[in-house]
Amino acid sequence: GDESRFSALASTPFVLAWESLVRLNLRHNSLESIPQWIGTLKKLVVLNVSENNLTSIPTSLFSSGSNIERVYLSKNKLKSLPDFKSSHPEQKILPCNLTYLNLEDNKLHSLPDGFDKATPKLKQLLLRGNEFETVPNQLKELKHIEKLSLAENWIDVDSKIPSWLPKIIFSCIGCE
């Protein structure tokens, strides 16, 4: 049945043949956690774990040698992201080459301290459909951000839009 669809994903030998993998799509597989071995795939550039049952991201998922540029985590059950300040220096919660991060349709209400420093190359951040009540201050220091979507959150568009937001090329707070 669906429960055993990817039971082999937990075994490390299964992954050894995937050393050259560039894109990994585990979308819609009822995963409750991200397999730790994904962090060992050094050539991986795109990771899609959308539409699963993820409630957290392991702090040791990505090594400092990770090449992942695009991560899709939409339509999960994430309530928060790990605290970036408590991670070990050699282990990264998010890959430092990250340029695209899709966190749409989760239950996030804030971004952790250090998010901006952990994602220095981020260009696109999609946070639509979460539970943000304000625009996160951590976004202010994202130097390369070009697209930000905060639509369908709980943000009062009349009073809580920070003055620094227009520096972002495309931002969407209340748009559809």
C-alpha positions in Angstrom: 0.0 0.0 0.0 0.9 3.7 0.2 2.6 3.3 3.6 5.4 1.1 2.1 5.7 3.0 -1.1 9.3 4.1 -0.3 10.3 1.8 2.5 13.7 1.3 0.8 14.4 5.1 1.2 15.6 4.5 4.7 18.4 2.1 3.7 21.8 3.6 2.9 22.9 0.9 0.3 19.9 1.8 -1.8 21.4 5.4 -2.1 24.9 4.4 -3.2 23.8 4.2 -6.8 22.5 7.8 -6.6 25.9 9.5 -6.2 25.4 11.4 -9.4 21.9 12.4 -8.8 21.2 16.1 -9.6 17.4 16.2 -9.0 15.4 14.3 -6.4 11.6 14.4 -6.4 10.0 12.8 -3.4 6.8 14.8 -3.7 3.5 13.2 -2.4 5.0 10.2 -0.7 3.5 10.5 2.8 7.0 11.1 4.3 7.0 12.0 7.9 10.7 12.9 8.0 13.4 13.8 5.4 15.8 10.8 5.0 19.2 11.8 6.5 21.1 10.3 3.5 19.8 13.1 1.3 22.5 15.3 2.9 25.2 13.0 1.5 24.2 13.5 -2.2 26.9 16.0 -3.1 25.8 16.6 -6.7 22.1 17.2 -5.8 20.9 20.6 -7.0 17.1 20.3 -6.6 15.2 18.6 -3.8 11.4 18.4 -3.8 9.8 17.0 -0.7 6.5 18.9 -1.1 3.1 17.4 -0.3 4.2 15.1 2.4 3.6 15.0 6.2 6.8 16.7 7.3 6.5 18.5 10.7 10.2 19.4 11.0 13.5 19.7 9.1 16.4 17.9 10.8 19.2 20.2 11.8 21.9 17.9 10.4 20.3 17.4 7.0 22.7 19.5 4.8 26.5 19.3 5.1 28.6 22.4 4.4 29.5 20.8 1.1 25.9 20.7 -0.2 25.3 22.0 -3.7 21.5 22.2 -3.4 20.1 25.4 -4.9 16.3 24.7 -4.9 14.3 23.2 -2.1 10.5 22.6 -2.3 8.9 22.1 1.1 5.4 23.3 0.2 2.2 21.6 1.5 3.6 19.9 4.5 2.9 20.4 8.2 5.9 22.6 9.2 5.1 24.8 12.2 8.6 26.2 12.5 12.1 25.9 11.1 15.1 24.8 13.3 17.0 27.4 15.2 19.9 28.3 12.9 22.1 29.6 15.8 22.2 26.3 17.6 23.5 24.2 14.7 27.0 22.9 14.5 29.2 25.1 12.2 30.0 22.1 9.9 26.3 21.2 9.5 23.9 23.5 7.8 20.1 23.4 8.2 19.7 24.9 4.8 22.3 24.7 2.0 24.4 27.9 1.7 24.0 27.8 -2.2 20.2 28.0 -1.8 18.6 30.4 -4.3 15.0 29.2 -4.2 13.0 28.1 -1.2 9.3 27.1 -1.4 7.6 26.9 2.1 4.1 27.6 0.8 1.0 26.0 2.5 2.5 25.1 5.9 1.8 26.4 9.3 4.8 28.7 9.8 4.3 31.9 11.8 7.9 33.1 12.0 11.4 32.6 10.7 14.2 31.7 13.1 16.9 34.1 14.0 19.9 33.6 11.7 17.7 32.7 8.7 19.2 35.6 6.6 22.7 34.5 7.4 21.9 30.9 6.6 20.5 31.8 3.2 22.9 34.4 1.8 22.2 33.7 -1.9 18.4 33.3 -1.6 16.6 35.0 -4.6 13.1 33.6 -4.3 11.2 32.9 -1.1 7.7 31.6 -1.2 5.8 31.8 2.1 2.2 32.0 0.8 -0.5 30.2 2.8 1.2 30.2 6.2 0.3 31.9 9.5 2.5 35.0 9.5 1.0 38.0 11.2 3.9 40.3 10.3 6.5 40.4 7.6 9.5 38.7 9.2 12.4 41.1 10.0 14.9 38.4 9.0 14.0 39.2 5.3 15.4 42.7 5.6 19.0 41.5 5.3 18.5 39.1 2.4 20.8 40.9 -0.1 19.8 39.0 -3.3 16.1 38.5 -2.8 14.1 39.2 -6.0 10.8 37.5 -5.3 8.9 37.2 -2.0 5.4 35.9 -1.7 3.5 36.3 1.6 0.0 36.1 0.2 -2.7 34.3 2.1 -1.1 34.8 5.5 -2.6 36.7 8.4 -0.8 40.0 7.7 -2.8 43.2 8.0 -1.8 44.9 4.8 -2.8 48.4 6.1 -0.5 48.6 9.1 2.3 46.0 9.1 4.2 46.5 5.9 7.8 47.5 6.7 9.4 50.4 4.8 12.3 48.3 3.6 10.0 45.9 1.6 10.0 47.9 -1.6 13.7 47.1 -2.2 12.6 43.6 -3.2 11.9 43.5 -6.9 8.6 41.5 -6.6 6.8 41.1 -3.4 3.3 39.9 -2.8 1.6 40.4 0.5 -2.2 40.3 -0.1 -2.3 39.4 -3.8 -3.7 36.3 -5.2 
